[in-house]
């Protein structure tokens, strides 16, 4: 039987921030920005709840991510409707690849043992009235 897990992470999706560097006592320390780290932990917590007592998968997996981005408040009613109807695409920051990285890092070690197991990745970024990301991970056994 193929294992499938689905869950939603509500709120504005956060893109993976560039690593930060600081110098302490002559040594350089690298760290992830706090906003990125908090979002990864939030994704991991929701994923843990969805997984229940199931251990992280060790098989090949396919990941499906559907990012729902907020419509700017400055948009007119006509432009907002165009966004909702799919006529206007979300072609500005945050970049889709950076959004993906944050979610996958949150799933790593929780839903699957390591992200090297991902053999298929399907991602979409759209405007929506309710921002968040819908996540589905399924085993790719055949």
Secondary structure, 3 states (H helix, E strand, C coil): CCCEEEEEEECCCCCCCCCEEEEECCEEEEECCHHHHHHHHHHHHHHHHHHCCCCCECCCEEEEEEEEEECCCCCCHHHHHHHHCCCCCCCCCCCHHHHHHHHHHHHECCCECCHHHEEEEEEEEEEECCCEEEEEEEECCC
